[in-house]
């Protein structure tokens, strides 16, 4: 695979200075910077000591790409911009992963994502002045039974007994909570707390 010499040389010569920002930029995953930086600051020292800074920084960016909505950075993608031994990179990533709490189960992440999609669709319909999507019997019903219950006037929790109509402000707040839940599920508790502290 052809390598871009200028980028590879910069990473190779600057192994002791490689930053999360530079690595994320070269890999085209700038949106992972906050998560990668949190992982490196929290768990990076042992990995840097054992595998070197370049491998650990790149491993933190790869880990962040796996825990965010960004597509996962592959080894070939890293090898295209950095002259780093794959075993060192894998070792650094394993050490970071062992130190940081795991993400939620993939089924839980999918369930939260489905609920978020339903809530966003209903909110978009309300904001546009359209009728809310037909919930009973639709694909939306299976994804978010709590919203179906509210639309039908049924209740799952006592606090939902009030008006079965959707309150746009409350639904917007619910969407924001679901977005936070999804981020927590993907990142795991440690990374989520570290990233939130930085915000």
PEJO-V625353 format. One record per residue. N is the residue number from 1. RES is the residue in three letters. SS is DSSP state (a for helix, b for strand, c for the rest). PSI is psi in whole degrees, -180 to 180 (none if undefined). BURIAL is # if it has 9 or more other C-alpha atoms within 8 Angstrom, else .. Layout:
n=N res=RES ss=SS psi=PSI burial=BURIAL
n=N res=RES ss=SS psi=PSI burial=BURIAL
//
This chain:
n=1 res=UNK ss=c psi=133 burial=.
n=2 res=UNK ss=c psi=140 burial=.
n=3 res=UNK ss=c psi=148 burial=.
n=4 res=UNK ss=c psi=107 burial=.
n=5 res=UNK ss=a psi=-43 burial=.
n=6 res=UNK ss=a psi=-42 burial=.
n=7 res=UNK ss=a psi=-43 burial=#
n=8 res=UNK ss=a psi=-44 burial=#
n=9 res=UNK ss=a psi=-39 burial=#
n=10 res=UNK ss=a psi=-45 burial=.
n=11 res=UNK ss=a psi=-41 burial=#
n=12 res=UNK ss=a psi=-47 burial=#
n=13 res=UNK ss=a psi=-32 burial=.
n=14 res=UNK ss=c psi=32 burial=.
n=15 res=UNK ss=c psi=-40 burial=#
n=16 res=UNK ss=c psi=-11 burial=.
n=17 res=UNK ss=c psi=-1 burial=.
n=18 res=UNK ss=c psi=129 burial=#
n=19 res=UNK ss=c psi=162 burial=.
n=20 res=UNK ss=a psi=-44 burial=#
n=21 res=UNK ss=a psi=-46 burial=.
n=22 res=UNK ss=a psi=-43 burial=.
n=23 res=UNK ss=a psi=-45 burial=#
n=24 res=UNK ss=a psi=-39 burial=#
n=25 res=UNK ss=a psi=-46 burial=#
n=26 res=UNK ss=a psi=-29 burial=#
n=27 res=UNK ss=a psi=-3 burial=#
n=28 res=UNK ss=c psi=29 burial=.
n=29 res=UNK ss=c psi=53 burial=#
n=30 res=UNK ss=a psi=-28 burial=#
n=31 res=UNK ss=a psi=-12 burial=.
n=32 res=UNK ss=a psi=-2 burial=#
n=33 res=UNK ss=a psi=-50 burial=#
n=34 res=UNK ss=a psi=-43 burial=.
n=35 res=UNK ss=a psi=-43 burial=#
n=36 res=UNK ss=a psi=-42 burial=#
n=37 res=UNK ss=a psi=-42 burial=#
n=38 res=UNK ss=a psi=-43 burial=#
n=39 res=UNK ss=a psi=-44 burial=#
n=40 res=UNK ss=a psi=-45 burial=#
n=41 res=UNK ss=a psi=-36 burial=.
n=42 res=UNK ss=a psi=-42 burial=.
n=43 res=UNK ss=a psi=8 burial=#
n=44 res=UNK ss=a psi=-30 burial=#
n=45 res=UNK ss=a psi=-49 burial=.
n=46 res=UNK ss=a psi=-38 burial=.
n=47 res=UNK ss=a psi=-40 burial=#
n=48 res=UNK ss=a psi=-43 burial=#
n=49 res=UNK ss=a psi=-40 burial=.
n=50 res=UNK ss=a psi=-37 burial=.
n=51 res=UNK ss=a psi=-6 burial=#
n=52 res=UNK ss=c psi=158 burial=#
n=53 res=UNK ss=a psi=-47 burial=#
n=54 res=UNK ss=a psi=-47 burial=#
n=55 res=UNK ss=a psi=-39 burial=#
n=56 res=UNK ss=a psi=-41 burial=#
n=57 res=UNK ss=a psi=-47 burial=#
n=58 res=UNK ss=a psi=-37 burial=#
n=59 res=UNK ss=a psi=-39 burial=#
n=60 res=UNK ss=a psi=-39 burial=#
n=61 res=UNK ss=a psi=-42 burial=#
n=62 res=UNK ss=a psi=-45 burial=#
n=63 res=UNK ss=a psi=-44 burial=#
n=64 res=UNK ss=a psi=-37 burial=#
n=65 res=UNK ss=a psi=-31 burial=#
n=66 res=UNK ss=a psi=-24 burial=#
n=67 res=UNK ss=a psi=3 burial=#
n=68 res=UNK ss=c psi=-178 burial=#
n=69 res=UNK ss=c psi=-3 burial=.
n=70 res=UNK ss=c psi=151 burial=#
n=71 res=UNK ss=c psi=147 burial=.
n=72 res=UNK ss=c psi=132 burial=.
n=73 res=UNK ss=c psi=123 burial=#
n=74 res=UNK ss=c psi=163 burial=.
n=75 res=UNK ss=a psi=-40 burial=.
n=76 res=UNK ss=a psi=-37 burial=.
n=77 res=UNK ss=a psi=-41 burial=#
n=78 res=UNK ss=a psi=-44 burial=#
n=79 res=UNK ss=a psi=-24 burial=#
n=80 res=UNK ss=a psi=-24 burial=#
n=81 res=UNK ss=a psi=-7 burial=#
n=82 res=UNK ss=c psi=140 burial=#
n=83 res=UNK ss=c psi=76 burial=#
n=84 res=UNK ss=c psi=135 burial=#
n=85 res=UNK ss=c psi=130 burial=.
n=86 res=UNK ss=a psi=-37 burial=.
n=87 res=UNK ss=a psi=-39 burial=.
n=88 res=UNK ss=a psi=-42 burial=#
n=89 res=UNK ss=a psi=-46 burial=#
n=90 res=UNK ss=a psi=-42 burial=#
n=91 res=UNK ss=a psi=-44 burial=#
n=92 res=UNK ss=a psi=-43 burial=#
n=93 res=UNK ss=a psi=-40 burial=#
n=94 res=UNK ss=a psi=-42 burial=.
n=95 res=UNK ss=a psi=-42 burial=#
n=96 res=UNK ss=a psi=-46 burial=#
n=97 res=UNK ss=a psi=-39 burial=#
n=98 res=UNK ss=a psi=-32 burial=.
n=99 res=UNK ss=a psi=-31 burial=.
n=100 res=UNK ss=c psi=140 burial=#
n=101 res=UNK ss=c psi=147 burial=#
n=102 res=UNK ss=c psi=161 burial=.
n=103 res=UNK ss=c psi=172 burial=#
n=104 res=UNK ss=c psi=165 burial=#
n=105 res=UNK ss=c psi=139 burial=.
n=106 res=UNK ss=a psi=-34 burial=.
n=107 res=UNK ss=a psi=-38 burial=.
n=108 res=UNK ss=a psi=-42 burial=#
n=109 res=UNK ss=a psi=-45 burial=#
n=110 res=UNK ss=a psi=-40 burial=.
n=111 res=UNK ss=a psi=-45 burial=#
n=112 res=UNK ss=a psi=-43 burial=#
n=113 res=UNK ss=a psi=-42 burial=#
n=114 res=UNK ss=a psi=-45 burial=#
n=115 res=UNK ss=a psi=-39 burial=#
n=116 res=UNK ss=a psi=-42 burial=#
n=117 res=UNK ss=a psi=-45 burial=.
n=118 res=UNK ss=a psi=-48 burial=#
n=119 res=UNK ss=a psi=-40 burial=#
n=120 res=UNK ss=a psi=-40 burial=#
n=121 res=UNK ss=a psi=-43 burial=#
n=122 res=UNK ss=a psi=-44 burial=#
n=123 res=UNK ss=a psi=-43 burial=#
n=124 res=UNK ss=a psi=-40 burial=.
n=125 res=UNK ss=a psi=-43 burial=#
n=126 res=UNK ss=a psi=-45 burial=#
n=127 res=UNK ss=a psi=-32 burial=.
n=128 res=UNK ss=c psi=-1 burial=.
n=129 res=UNK ss=c psi=16 burial=.
n=130 res=UNK ss=c psi=165 burial=.
n=131 res=UNK ss=c psi=143 burial=.
n=132 res=UNK ss=c psi=151 burial=.
n=133 res=UNK ss=c psi=148 burial=.
n=134 res=UNK ss=c psi=114 burial=.
n=135 res=UNK ss=c psi=-52 burial=#
n=136 res=UNK ss=c psi=127 burial=.
n=137 res=UNK ss=c psi=-2 burial=.
n=138 res=UNK ss=c psi=173 burial=.
n=139 res=UNK ss=a psi=-24 burial=.
n=140 res=UNK ss=a psi=-33 burial=#
n=141 res=UNK ss=a psi=-44 burial=#
n=142 res=UNK ss=a psi=-30 burial=.
n=143 res=UNK ss=a psi=-32 burial=#
n=144 res=UNK ss=c psi=76 burial=#
n=145 res=UNK ss=a psi=-27 burial=.
n=146 res=UNK ss=a psi=-39 burial=.
n=147 res=UNK ss=a psi=-36 burial=#
n=148 res=UNK ss=a psi=-44 burial=#
n=149 res=UNK ss=a psi=-42 burial=#
n=150 res=UNK ss=a psi=-40 burial=#
n=151 res=UNK ss=a psi=-32 burial=#
n=152 res=UNK ss=a psi=-4 burial=.
n=153 res=UNK ss=c psi=5 burial=#
n=154 res=UNK ss=c psi=171 burial=#
n=155 res=UNK ss=c psi=140 burial=#
n=156 res=UNK ss=c psi=-37 burial=.
n=157 res=UNK ss=c psi=150 burial=.
n=158 res=UNK ss=a psi=-37 burial=.
n=159 res=UNK ss=a psi=-11 burial=.
n=160 res=UNK ss=a psi=0 burial=#
n=161 res=UNK ss=c psi=-29 burial=#
n=162 res=UNK ss=c psi=-142 burial=.
n=163 res=UNK ss=c psi=126 burial=.
n=164 res=UNK ss=c psi=-11 burial=#
n=165 res=UNK ss=c psi=152 burial=.
n=166 res=UNK ss=c psi=129 burial=#
n=167 res=UNK ss=c psi=118 burial=.
n=168 res=UNK ss=a psi=-42 burial=#
n=169 res=UNK ss=a psi=-44 burial=.
n=170 res=UNK ss=a psi=-39 burial=.
n=171 res=UNK ss=a psi=-39 burial=#
n=172 res=UNK ss=a psi=-42 burial=#
n=173 res=UNK ss=a psi=-38 burial=.
n=174 res=UNK ss=a psi=-42 burial=#
n=175 res=UNK ss=a psi=-44 burial=#
n=176 res=UNK ss=a psi=-40 burial=.
n=177 res=UNK ss=a psi=-43 burial=.
n=178 res=UNK ss=a psi=-38 burial=#
n=179 res=UNK ss=a psi=-42 burial=#
n=180 res=UNK ss=a psi=-43 burial=.
n=181 res=UNK ss=a psi=-42 burial=#
n=182 res=UNK ss=a psi=-42 burial=#
n=183 res=UNK ss=a psi=-43 burial=#
n=184 res=UNK ss=a psi=-45 burial=#
n=185 res=UNK ss=a psi=-42 burial=#
n=186 res=UNK ss=a psi=-43 burial=#
n=187 res=UNK ss=a psi=-33 burial=#
n=188 res=UNK ss=c psi=161 burial=#
n=189 res=UNK ss=a psi=-40 burial=#
n=190 res=UNK ss=a psi=-54 burial=#
n=191 res=UNK ss=a psi=-39 burial=#
n=192 res=UNK ss=a psi=-48 burial=#
n=193 res=UNK ss=a psi=-42 burial=.
n=194 res=UNK ss=a psi=-43 burial=#
n=195 res=UNK ss=a psi=-42 burial=#
n=196 res=UNK ss=a psi=-36 burial=.
n=197 res=UNK ss=a psi=-31 burial=.
n=198 res=UNK ss=a psi=-19 burial=.
n=199 res=UNK ss=c psi=none burial=.
//
